[in-house]
Amino acid sequence: MKYKDYYKILGVARGAPADDIKKAYRRLARKYHPDVSKEKDAEEKFKAVAEAYETLSDAEKRAAYDQLGSYQPGQHFKPPPGWEQRFGGGFAFDEIDLSDLFSSFTGRAGSNRRGSAVPVPGQDFEVTAQITLEQAYAGTELTLSARGPEFTAEGFVQPRAPKTIKARIPKGATDGQRLRLPGKGGKGLNGGGDGNLYVTISLLPHRLFRASGHDLSIDLPLAPWEAVLGTSLEVPTLSGAVRLKVPAGTRAGQQLRIADRGLPKPRGGAGDLLAIVQIAVPTAVGEKEKALYQALAEQSQFNPRGHF
């Protein structure tokens, strides 16, 4: 019989507590999952991790394994004297594999207890949800299609068919936000908990607004005289138009803040709407307008290049 160092396979010390063994197994099972891992020999490593956990997660199996002693991985060995009488057996040790030994383990004093199946947590699913700014503002419910691997009763994995999941997107979701929906992922096996669904939000482009976190921005075109003299005008928001006062002497690129008219925040309140001033120049003017501009040019002392 060849020795397998189950502790080394899981990357834990021989005296590691049960919680550390469970954490190590879950981490490595996800790392070497054949349907998602890019590691070399991922499937073999996954099976080795599951085999190690099946033995070390059971107190009686672990005690029996520890009593075998410690050898180099792959080294041929025989159990120490008295091991078979203490832990039960009736095996031909030269012919049996270590995994077969513990899968057929009968427990202390020859009891008929067989090792319990290893709980395997369900696979987490990842999906991207494209939503409009209006949906992000008000919240929405989506029907998503997610695909991920699942475990079979034999402990292997196979691609599963797409799973249809209804997901509630809370109001105020932001671009790139990653939402966690507990228990909406793949089904666990042997009492293992169901996986989670992780939804990454992608905001679709809007014809007027741009989003940055919970803040929104909008380009605000002003005629030259509106920027010089000041004005009061209506600005669209996701919750309806609001009136904005533009002060005299407003410059191109200046940001006029409209408080609480952005996307809602999870703990109350909302981001702001930033109106970014653009000076719109008339492309076609009549003779009277030209004359007025000419008179202004002759009378004005303003030099936009005075800093040159």
C-alpha positions in Angstrom: 0.0 0.0 0.0 1.4 3.4 -1.0 1.3 6.3 1.5 -0.6 9.5 0.8 0.0 12.5 3.0 -3.5 13.9 3.4 -2.3 16.8 5.6 0.2 17.9 3.0 -2.4 17.6 0.2 -4.7 20.0 2.1 -1.8 22.2 3.2 -2.5 21.9 6.9 -0.5 20.8 9.9 -1.0 17.3 11.3 -2.6 18.7 14.5 -4.8 21.2 12.6 -8.3 21.7 14.1 -11.3 20.5 12.1 -12.3 24.0 11.1 -8.9 24.6 9.5 -9.3 21.4 7.6 -12.7 22.3 6.4 -11.6 25.8 5.3 -8.6 24.4 3.4 -10.8 21.8 1.6 -13.3 24.4 0.5 -10.5 26.7 -0.7 -8.7 24.0 -2.7 -11.9 22.4 -4.0 -12.8 25.7 -5.7 -9.2 26.3 -6.8 -9.0 23.0 -8.6 -12.6 22.6 -9.8 -12.0 21.1 -13.3 -14.7 23.3 -15.0 -13.2 26.6 -13.7 -9.6 25.9 -12.9 -6.7 26.7 -15.3 -4.3 24.8 -13.1 -2.4 21.9 -14.7 -3.9 18.5 -13.7 -6.8 20.3 -11.9 -9.1 17.2 -12.0 -6.5 14.9 -10.4 -5.7 17.5 -7.7 -9.4 18.0 -7.1 -9.9 14.3 -6.5 -6.9 14.1 -4.2 -8.3 17.0 -2.1 -11.7 15.4 -1.9 -10.1 12.1 -0.8 -8.0 13.7 1.8 -10.9 15.6 3.2 -13.2 12.6 3.3 -10.7 10.9 5.7 -9.6 13.9 7.8 -13.1 15.3 8.3 -14.2 12.1 10.1 -12.9 11.9 13.6 -12.6 8.1 13.6 -11.0 7.9 10.2 -8.6 10.6 11.1 -7.6 8.8 14.3 -7.0 5.6 12.4 -5.0 7.5 9.7 -2.8 9.1 12.3 -2.1 5.7 13.8 -0.7 4.5 10.5 2.3 6.7 11.0 4.0 9.2 8.7 5.9 8.3 5.5 7.1 9.8 2.3 4.3 10.3 -0.3 4.2 7.3 -2.6 6.3 5.1 -0.2 5.1 1.5 0.3 4.2 0.7 3.9 2.2 -1.5 6.1 0.1 -0.5 9.2 1.9 -0.9 12.5 1.2 -4.1 14.6 -2.2 -4.0 16.2 -3.7 -1.4 13.9 -6.1 -3.9 12.2 -7.2 -5.3 15.6 -7.8 -1.8 16.9 -9.6 -0.2 14.0 -11.1 -3.2 12.2 -10.1 -4.5 8.9 -9.6 -7.8 7.2 -7.8 -6.2 4.3 -5.0 -7.4 2.0 -2.8 -4.4 2.6 -0.4 -5.1 -0.2 -3.2 -4.9 -2.8 -5.5 -2.2 -1.4 -5.2 1.6 -2.1 -5.2 3.9 0.8 -8.4 5.6 -0.5 -10.2 2.2 -0.7 -9.0 1.4 2.8 -10.8 4.4 4.3 -13.8 4.3 2.0 -14.4 0.8 3.4 -13.4 1.7 6.9 -15.5 0.0 9.5 -14.6 2.1 12.5 -13.3 1.2 16.0 -13.8 -2.3 17.5 -15.2 -3.7 14.3 -18.4 -1.6 14.3 -20.3 -1.6 11.0 -20.3 2.2 10.7 -19.3 3.3 7.2 -17.7 6.7 6.5 -20.2 9.4 5.8 -20.2 11.1 2.4 -18.2 14.3 2.2 -20.3 17.5 2.2 -19.5 19.5 -0.9 -20.6 23.2 -1.1 -22.4 24.2 -4.2 -20.6 26.2 -6.9 -20.9 29.9 -6.9 -22.3 31.4 -10.1 -21.1 34.7 -11.7 -23.3 36.7 -14.1 -23.3 40.3 -15.5 -26.6 42.2 -15.5 -27.0 45.1 -17.9 -29.6 47.5 -16.7 -30.7 51.1 -17.6 -30.1 54.1 -15.4 -33.9 54.2 -14.9 -33.8 50.6 -13.5 -30.9 51.5 -11.3 -32.7 54.5 -9.9 -36.0 52.7 -9.1 -34.7 49.1 -8.6 -35.8 46.2 -10.7 -36.3 42.5 -10.9 -34.5 40.5 -13.6 -34.6 37.0 -14.8 -31.0 35.9 -15.2 -29.5 32.8 -16.9 -26.5 31.4 -15.0 -24.4 28.4 -15.9 -21.9 26.6 -13.6 -20.6 23.1 -12.8 -22.2 20.7 -10.4 -21.2 17.7 -8.4 -22.6 14.3 -9.1 -23.2 11.6 -6.5 -19.9 9.9 -7.5 -18.0 13.0 -6.5 -17.1 14.1 -10.1 -18.2 17.3 -11.8 -20.1 17.9 -14.9 -21.3 21.1 -16.7 -24.9 21.9 -15.8 -27.6 23.3 -18.0 -28.3 27.1 -17.6 -30.2 27.9 -14.5 -32.9 30.5 -14.6 -32.8 32.8 -11.5 -35.0 35.7 -10.6 -32.9 38.4 -9.0 -34.0 41.6 -7.3 -31.7 44.5 -8.0 -32.0 47.1 -5.3 -32.5 50.8 -6.2 -29.3 52.7 -6.4 -27.2 49.9 -7.9 -24.0 51.4 -9.4 -21.9 50.5 -12.4 -19.5 47.6 -11.5 -21.2 46.9 -8.2 -21.1 43.2 -7.3 -24.2 41.9 -5.6 -24.3 38.7 -3.6 -27.5 36.6 -3.6 -27.0 33.8 -1.0 -28.1 30.3 -2.0 -28.9 31.2 -5.6 -25.9 29.3 -7.0 -25.3 25.6 -7.6 -26.8 23.0 -5.3 -24.6 21.5 -2.6 -24.0 17.7 -2.3 -24.3 15.5 0.8 -25.6 18.4 3.0 -23.2 21.0 1.7 -24.7 24.5 1.5 -25.9 25.9 -1.8 -23.6 28.3 -3.6 -24.1 32.0 -4.1 -24.9 34.0 -7.1 -22.8 37.0 -7.7 -24.3 39.7 -10.0 -22.0 42.4 -11.5 -24.0 45.5 -12.5 -23.3 47.0 -15.9 -25.1 50.3 -16.6 -26.2 50.8 -20.2 -25.3 54.2 -21.8 -27.9 56.9 -21.4 -28.6 59.6 -23.9 -28.4 62.4 -21.3 -26.7 61.2 -18.1 -23.4 59.7 -17.2 -22.9 57.9 -13.9 -20.0 57.9 -11.5 -20.8 56.0 -8.4 -24.1 57.5 -7.1 -23.4 60.8 -8.8 -24.8 61.7 -12.2 -23.6 64.3 -14.7 -25.3 66.0 -17.6 -24.0 68.5 -20.2 -25.8 71.8 -19.9 -25.6 73.9 -23.1 -25.9 77.7 -22.5 -26.1 80.5 -25.0 -23.3 83.1 -24.6 -25.8 85.7 -23.2 -27.2 83.2 -20.7 -23.7 82.5 -19.4 -22.9 86.2 -19.1 -26.1 87.5 -17.8 -27.3 84.5 -15.8 -30.6 82.8 -16.1 -33.1 80.3 -14.6 -33.9 77.2 -16.6 -35.2 73.6 -16.3 -32.8 70.6 -16.1 -34.0 67.0 -16.6 -33.4 64.5 -13.8 -34.3 60.8 -13.4 -37.2 61.9 -11.2 -38.5 64.8 -13.2 -37.3 68.3 -14.3 -36.0 70.8 -11.7 -35.3 74.5 -11.9 -31.7 75.6 -11.8 -30.4 79.1 -11.3 -27.4 79.9 -13.5 -25.4 82.7 -11.9 -24.1 85.6 -14.1 -20.6 85.1 -15.4 -20.8 81.3 -15.6 -17.8 79.7 -17.4 -17.6 76.8 -19.8 -16.8 73.6 -17.9 -18.1 74.9 -14.7 -20.1 72.4 -12.6 -23.4 73.4 -11.2 -24.5 71.0 -8.4 -28.0 69.9 -8.0 -28.1 68.0 -4.6 -29.8 64.6 -4.1 -30.8 64.2 -7.8 -28.4 61.3 -8.5 -28.8 57.6 -7.7 -30.2 56.6 -4.3 -27.8 55.4 -1.7 -28.3 52.2 0.3 -28.4 53.9 3.7 -30.6 56.8 2.6 -30.1 60.0 0.6 -28.9 60.1 -2.9 -25.9 61.2 -5.0 -25.9 64.6 -6.8 -26.5 65.7 -10.3 -23.7 67.8 -11.8 -24.7 70.1 -14.7 -21.5 70.7 -16.7 -21.8 74.0 -18.6 -21.2 74.0 -22.3 -21.2 77.3 -24.2 -23.3 76.8 -27.4 -22.4 79.2 -30.2 -25.0 80.0 -32.8 -24.0 78.5 -36.2 -26.4 80.7 -38.2 -27.1 84.3 -37.4 -29.0 87.0 -39.2 -27.8 90.5 -40.2 -29.2 92.2 -37.1 -27.5 89.6 -34.8 -24.2 90.0 -36.7 -24.5 93.8 -36.2 -25.1 93.3 -32.4 -22.1 91.0 -32.1 -20.0 93.5 -34.0 -21.0 96.3 -31.7 -20.2 94.1 -28.7 -16.8 93.3 -30.1 -16.1 97.0 -30.6 -17.3 97.9 -27.1 -16.0 95.0 -25.0 -12.7 95.2 -23.2 -12.7 91.5 -22.5 -9.6 89.6 -23.7 -9.9 85.8 -23.4 -6.2 85.4 -24.2 -4.9 88.0 -21.7 -3.0 85.3 -19.8 -0.9 84.4 -22.9 
